[in-house]
């Protein structure tokens, strides 16, 4: 009798062991934005983010409690002031960047998922996967897989590709981080101001649009196929660099020929405004002569990839700068405070 009970007990223990081991096998499959099927754990509790766009979205989804490592250039890419919105960033490990990874440092963090940019080198992705880690690539652009892996992809229908890619990217990040409801709120708020701006600028013909140049360090700028170009178009601007594709370096001769009436500079490059205003080679350009070189606010992220606050606030701010009479009733401080309270859990004044 005792022997039989012992045998039964062993069976129960064995079955229990299998049941408790089940979570180790339990996973689900997601499709990332370069078309890869990725197995991720059912419950994701530790992530490493090697792309600043995804990191920015994770902060707004209030999911930083799951982030154990970030890209090493987060301060350069997000701007030095961004730490006010995510004070834990300086204390997080930095096991890699947009196109490189220190696999030993990454493994120490024991992440469930590693987010990378869509153009991360294939050997970098393979190295992470070979170490047994799930890799999810984010592009925030809806294009075929063969284009999705490129830094400057060919985009046939920019508005459709960017709008769809933004929505699916936010949903993917929110799904992995268990913040689906917040992700949907983020998508919805971008659509509200998108309609407002579109309605008020609908009657401006192409030849009446303000010629604008987006200045970056080392004469780099954004042409077609990047969100920044679409951002300017939606704000009623004519991107003078529309002849180029993607994010590229141009020449001073190009800028002189284009002669923009307005120059915008991203918030993360504040010293560039003074350089443009003081450098001799820029002085004949209309924007400089007329004092229309503007440092963009923090929320107007004129990056190559669409960011939620840029779509919800940045396009509106830019349209108001270019056509103030059409947006007299819009108080950007109130708009920014409302957004920041919802997604950064502070008001915009506190982030200055």
Phi and psi in degrees as a GROMACS rama.xvg file:
@    title "Ramachandran Plot"
@    xaxis  label "Phi"
@    yaxis  label "Psi"
@TYPE xy
-62.3401  -40.7174  UNK-2
-62.9511  -40.4003  UNK-3
-65.4864  -41.6041  UNK-4
-63.2642  -39.8592  UNK-5
-63.262  -39.9118  UNK-6
-63.8787  -44.4198  UNK-7
-61.7974  -40.6844  UNK-8
-61.6902  -40.6678  UNK-9
-62.148  -40.0848  UNK-10
-63.6066  -43.9512  UNK-11
-61.7303  -43.3383  UNK-12
-62.6961  -41.2389  UNK-13
-63.1337  -43.9931  UNK-14
-64.9182  -41.5259  UNK-15
-61.1087  -38.954  UNK-16
-61.6273  -39.7751  UNK-17
-65.6817  -41.5609  UNK-18
-64.128  -43.6484  UNK-19
-71.3723  -24.3251  UNK-20
-79.1559  -16.1936  UNK-21
-53.1034  -42.3075  UNK-22
-57.2886  -26.7389  UNK-23
-66.2394  -28.2605  UNK-24
-92.1333  -25.2793  UNK-25
-62.6368  123.343  UNK-26
-152.021  179.216  UNK-27
-139.443  166.778  UNK-28
-113.593  129.764  UNK-29
-120.307  154.599  UNK-30
-103.108  120.166  UNK-31
-82.2648  -175.983  UNK-32
-88.1586  9.68782  UNK-33
-116.13  18.0324  UNK-34
84.9914  13.019  UNK-35
-90.4834  139.742  UNK-36
-85.1856  121.224  UNK-37
-121.97  126.184  UNK-38
-84.7593  122.411  UNK-39
-124.832  156.021  UNK-40
-61.4532  151.452  UNK-41
-59.1114  -40.9523  UNK-42
-113.779  115.77  UNK-43
-99.8686  117.926  UNK-44
-117.793  -16.6143  UNK-45
-136.751  121.655  UNK-46
-130.483  150.679  UNK-47
-115.04  133.887  UNK-48
-118.378  111.78  UNK-49
-106.577  35.8599  UNK-50
-150.514  127.708  UNK-51
-69.5311  -30.1059  UNK-52
-64.3156  -45.5116  UNK-53
-65.0796  -37.9607  UNK-54
-61.8366  -44.7282  UNK-55
-59.3662  -42.3325  UNK-56
-67.9556  -39.794  UNK-57
-61.0908  -39.3256  UNK-58
-60.9611  -44.4057  UNK-59
-71.171  -25.5571  UNK-60
-80.7163  0.273174  UNK-61
58.9835  46.3006  UNK-62
-118.308  17.722  UNK-63
-68.7349  -13.1889  UNK-64
-67.1014  -16.1174  UNK-65
-96.6146  -9.08328  UNK-66
-90.4353  120.754  UNK-67
-111.943  -7.03902  UNK-68
-160.847  149.931  UNK-69
-138.715  169.998  UNK-70
-66.7445  148.76  UNK-71
-70.2843  -20.5777  UNK-72
-100.363  27.3016  UNK-73
-59.6685  -36.7616  UNK-74
-69.5053  -41.0273  UNK-75
-66.1219  -42.6942  UNK-76
-77.5576  -35.226  UNK-77
-95.5967  -15.6389  UNK-78
96.3351  146.579  UNK-79
-63.6023  -25.3676  UNK-80
-78.6494  -12.6696  UNK-81
-65.2181  -23.4426  UNK-82
-60.835  -22.492  UNK-83
-66.3069  -26.4114  UNK-84
-92.2866  -17.4809  UNK-85
-143.077  74.7594  UNK-86
-63.8414  -14.8099  UNK-87
-79.1575  -11.0503  UNK-88
-55.839  -46.2756  UNK-89
-62.1325  -18.7627  UNK-90
-94.3232  -3.38655  UNK-91
-88.7263  149.325  UNK-92
-66.3122  152.166  UNK-93
-126.815  81.5436  UNK-94
-84.9395  12.1095  UNK-95
169.681  -167.971  UNK-96
-146.163  -157.046  UNK-97
-63.5057  -33.5105  UNK-98
-133.158  22.0863  UNK-99
-153.797  158.443  UNK-100
-148.548  142.613  UNK-101
-99.4881  99.2948  UNK-102
-64.1932  -33.3066  UNK-103
-65.6144  -44.0004  UNK-104
-68.3406  -35.5383  UNK-105
-64.1726  -45.2114  UNK-106
-63.7987  -30.6406  UNK-107
-61.8392  -25.9552  UNK-108
-82.8862  -14.4459  UNK-109
50.7651  53.1136  UNK-110
-75.3501  148.913  UNK-111
-80.0297  -33.7769  UNK-112
-142.847  143.156  UNK-113
-118.185  119.676  UNK-114
-88.0422  133.965  UNK-115
-131.508  165.997  UNK-116
-76.8409  158.403  UNK-117
-61.5457  -28.6131  UNK-118
-101.259  18.2134  UNK-119
-56.8388  136.762  UNK-120
-55.4745  137.884  UNK-121
-54.4041  -37.3073  UNK-122
-69.2167  -29.0244  UNK-123
-67.8812  -45.7764  UNK-124
-61.9568  -43.8708  UNK-125
-62.8118  -39.9811  UNK-126
-61.2456  -40.8256  UNK-127
-69.3596  -43.594  UNK-128
-65.1845  -39.7529  UNK-129
-63.0075  -21.8779  UNK-130
-84.458  2.1052  UNK-131
88.667  17.483  UNK-132
-106.829  146.222  UNK-133
-79.9859  132.465  UNK-134
-118.494  124.12  UNK-135
-117.349  119.197  UNK-136
-94.997  135.494  UNK-137
-118.888  129.25  UNK-138
-118.849  -24.1696  UNK-139
56.5364  31.0769  UNK-140
-145.374  136.153  UNK-141
-100.564  92.7365  UNK-142
-138.311  164.496  UNK-143
-58.3524  151.525  UNK-144
-52.6931  -36.1973  UNK-145
-67.6793  -24.3153  UNK-146
-92.7327  -30.3619  UNK-147
-61.6675  -25.0444  UNK-148
-85.2032  -0.153633  UNK-149
-95.1012  148.535  UNK-150
-65.968  -39.8664  UNK-151
-121.516  79.4744  UNK-152
-73.326  155.726  UNK-153
-81.425  125.337  UNK-154
-122.329  120.721  UNK-155
-78.664  -46.1148  UNK-156
-122.907  91.8033  UNK-157
-57.5422  -52.3515  UNK-158
-57.525  -44.0882  UNK-159
-67.4202  -43.3857  UNK-160
-65.9395  -38.944  UNK-161
-75.3094  -44.1669  UNK-162
-63.5892  -46.02  UNK-163
-68.8033  -40.741  UNK-164
-67.5293  -37.2773  UNK-165
-62.92  -49.784  UNK-166
-61.8567  -45.8695  UNK-167
-69.5816  -33.209  UNK-168
-67.2275  -45.7499  UNK-169
-61.433  -42.9566  UNK-170
-63.3465  -38.6148  UNK-171
-66.1568  -48.0894  UNK-172
-61.3453  -45.0436  UNK-173
-64.635  -35.637  UNK-174
-65.8346  -48.9304  UNK-175
-61.3687  -38.4393  UNK-176
-90.4034  5.22799  UNK-177
59.9367  48.4837  UNK-178
-134.472  42.6142  UNK-179
-58.2658  -45.7665  UNK-180
-61.9484  -42.6107  UNK-181
-65.9294  -35.9555  UNK-182
-62.2682  -41.6907  UNK-183
-66.461  -37.1563  UNK-184
-62.8427  -39.792  UNK-185
-63.8113  -44.0042  UNK-186
-64.3842  -41.1702  UNK-187
-64.2433  -40.1734  UNK-188
-68.7558  -29.0526  UNK-189
-68.3982  -31.7773  UNK-190
-73.1798  -31.0657  UNK-191
-64.7795  -50.8952  UNK-192
-74.1012  -26.5783  UNK-193
-57.8295  -43.1821  UNK-194
-68.8402  -41.1034  UNK-195
-58.1195  -50.1154  UNK-196
-64.9284  -44.6974  UNK-197
-60.0951  -43.1319  UNK-198
-63.9913  -39.5116  UNK-199
-79.1029  -19.4338  UNK-200
-109.46  4.96239  UNK-201
-59.5584  -28.0427  UNK-202
-94.4461  6.59848  UNK-203
-88.2423  115.755  UNK-204
-72.6514  161.973  UNK-205
-56.5306  -41.588  UNK-206
-74.1677  -6.09431  UNK-207
-105.623  -0.177073  UNK-208
-74.8519  148.181  UNK-209
-74.5518  125.926  UNK-210
-73.827  123.671  UNK-211
-129.027  143.608  UNK-212
-121.241  133.665  UNK-213
-97.2747  109.119  UNK-214
-89.7936  134.227  UNK-215
-129.23  166.483  UNK-216
-58.4282  150.83  UNK-217
61.0385  31.1469  UNK-218
57.1791  33.1782  UNK-219
-91.2209  149.306  UNK-220
-155.127  179.949  UNK-221
-113.38  132.228  UNK-222
-109.798  -142.42  UNK-223
-71.4331  153.856  UNK-224
86.6764  -0.117653  UNK-225
-119.805  150.946  UNK-226
-58.3812  -36.1055  UNK-227
-56.1544  -41.8678  UNK-228
-62.4282  -41.5955  UNK-229
-68.2946  -36.4164  UNK-230
-58.0547  -46.5409  UNK-231
-65.2236  -42.4592  UNK-232
-60.2979  -44.3829  UNK-233
-68.5779  -24.3224  UNK-234
-87.5202  5.54643  UNK-235
88.095  13.7465  UNK-236
-95.1177  162.008  UNK-237
-112.054  111.607  UNK-238
-68.6776  113.291  UNK-239
-66.8141  -18.6834  UNK-240
-95.3829  21.0558  UNK-241
-65.8502  -11.9966  UNK-242
-77.2465  -16.5089  UNK-243
-97.5912  162.404  UNK-244
-113.04  126.574  UNK-245
80.5608  -153.216  UNK-246
-103.77  113.556  UNK-247
-145.376  162.665  UNK-248
-85.9419  136.991  UNK-249
-116.383  -174.969  UNK-250
-110.508  162.937  UNK-251
-63.5263  -32.759  UNK-252
-63.0536  -38.0698  UNK-253
-58.8223  -49.2288  UNK-254
-64.8715  -40.0006  UNK-255
-63.2419  -40.0555  UNK-256
-66.7137  -41.1998  UNK-257
-69.0573  -35.0402  UNK-258
46.2978  65.033  UNK-259
-65.3152  146.712  UNK-260
-81.9275  -23.2502  UNK-261
-138.371  139.697  UNK-262
-121.574  128.299  UNK-263
-106.491  142.646  UNK-264
-125.757  132.051  UNK-265
-65.61  145.74  UNK-266
-55.5958  -30.3644  UNK-267
-74.7366  -5.44594  UNK-268
-123.838  57.6597  UNK-269
-61.87  -32.5318  UNK-270
-70.8569  -16.1526  UNK-271
-67.4422  -29.7018  UNK-272
-60.3092  -49.9956  UNK-273
-63.2831  -37.7147  UNK-274
-60.9779  -44.7684  UNK-275
-65.8117  -41.6533  UNK-276
-67.721  -27.9031  UNK-277
-103.349  -18.8064  UNK-278
-77.8762  131.862  UNK-279
-55.9937  -41.0233  UNK-280
-63.8157  -18.513  UNK-281
-93.1086  -8.92805  UNK-282
-68.9926  -21.12  UNK-283
-87.818  -5.14283  UNK-284
-77.9812  136.611  UNK-285
-54.6975  -43.1602  UNK-286
-59.5828  -37.8053  UNK-287
-75.3287  -44.7289  UNK-288
-60.465  -34.8869  UNK-289
-99.3122  9.78617  UNK-290
67.348  36.1123  UNK-291
-116.437  52.2743  UNK-292
-109.308  110.834  UNK-293
-113.888  130.474  UNK-294
-82.0892  124.561  UNK-295
-75.058  150.204  UNK-296
-69.0238  164.526  UNK-297
-55.7629  -37.71  UNK-298
-76.2828  -17.3616  UNK-299
-88.7634  71.1324  UNK-300
-77.5637  92.1534  UNK-301
-83.6779  63.5994  UNK-302
-94.4388  167.481  UNK-303
-64.8736  -24.5129  UNK-304
-104.224  143.578  UNK-305
-69.7539  128.995  UNK-306
-110.75  145.187  UNK-307
-58.1284  -43.6973  UNK-308
-71.8316  -26.9342  UNK-309
-66.7789  -39.3969  UNK-310
-75.5174  -33.4184  UNK-311
-84.8432  -30.1837  UNK-312
-126.442  -41.9051  UNK-313
-61.9924  -43.1726  UNK-314
-63.5544  -37.6179  UNK-315
-67.3818  -44.4494  UNK-316
-59.5799  -45.4267  UNK-317
-64.2584  -42.4521  UNK-318
-62.3201  -38.7538  UNK-319
-67.7966  -35.1292  UNK-320
-65.9099  -39.9096  UNK-321
-81.841  -32.5592  UNK-322
-134.996  67.9075  UNK-323
-58.7824  -34.2335  UNK-324
-64.3843  -28.2801  UNK-325
-83.2406  -10.8283  UNK-326
-130.563  32.8521  UNK-327
-59.0039  -32.4621  UNK-328
-82.1441  -5.63045  UNK-329
-90.7215  120.443  UNK-330
-99.7053  102.791  UNK-331
-65.8581  -28.8612  UNK-332
-63.1873  -43.9196  UNK-333
-66.1796  -41.1329  UNK-334
-61.9438  -44.361  UNK-335
-68.0894  -42.1922  UNK-336
-59.2136  -43.3175  UNK-337
-61.9379  -45.3656  UNK-338
-65.8175  -45.6963  UNK-339
-65.051  -36.9508  UNK-340
-64.1803  -36.186  UNK-341
-74.4076  -41.2693  UNK-342
-112.277  -20.485  UNK-343
-111.983  -2.93571  UNK-344
60.4512  34.9202  UNK-345
-155.814  173.348  UNK-346
-98.4581  168.179  UNK-347
-66.934  -33.6579  UNK-348
-59.0944  -39.1867  UNK-349
-67.8506  -17.6253  UNK-350
-92.6707  0.517102  UNK-351
